[in-house]
Amino acid sequence: GFSDKGEYGRWIRGHAAAARVNGILFLHGGVSPRVAPLGCEGINAGVVADLTTGFAKFLEAPLTTLSGAEDGPLWYRGLALQEEGVFAPEVDKILEAVRARAIVVGHTVATSGRITPRFGRRVVQIDTGMLTSVYKGGRPSALEIAGDTWTAIYEDGRQIIR
């Protein structure tokens, strides 16, 4: 189970919820305007707290915790769904707060079924519906970042992300 003695609980508690590598922040859901001021370190500390000292609260009222909240780092969909022309100023603020030049997110399947850059490649949506039994038209994919070249990798080939 997810307890501190359970296999999944030990695994989850042993990994960061967000990682910043070469100025790119990677996380499952996304960074909402409310969560951005926490930064990468604060997001990780908050998720660890939810799953350790605050675990009873998390189980009792998950939507009131950072880890379970709809706008928390594990479930936030705004970076994948907000209208780019309207939300772009918020993305600028979010990137500044988390000290990143870009954010890579999963959790929300791209409608195209392909890795999708948003907000001028400052957000890259990598969930392509790999579980094809659930997502019609989905496909396995990976994102390769080598210097400034971002490449989507699919079974049928590679595509530079611009």
PyMOL commands that set and color helices and strands:
alter all, ss='L'
color gray80, all
select helices_A, chain A and resi 7-13+36-51+55-60+62-64+78-81+84-97
alter helices_A, ss='H'
color red, helices_A
select strands_A, chain A and resi 18-21+24-27+102-105+116-118+123-125+141-146+149-154+157-161
alter strands_A, ss='S'
color yellow, strands_A
deselect
rebuild
show_as cartoon
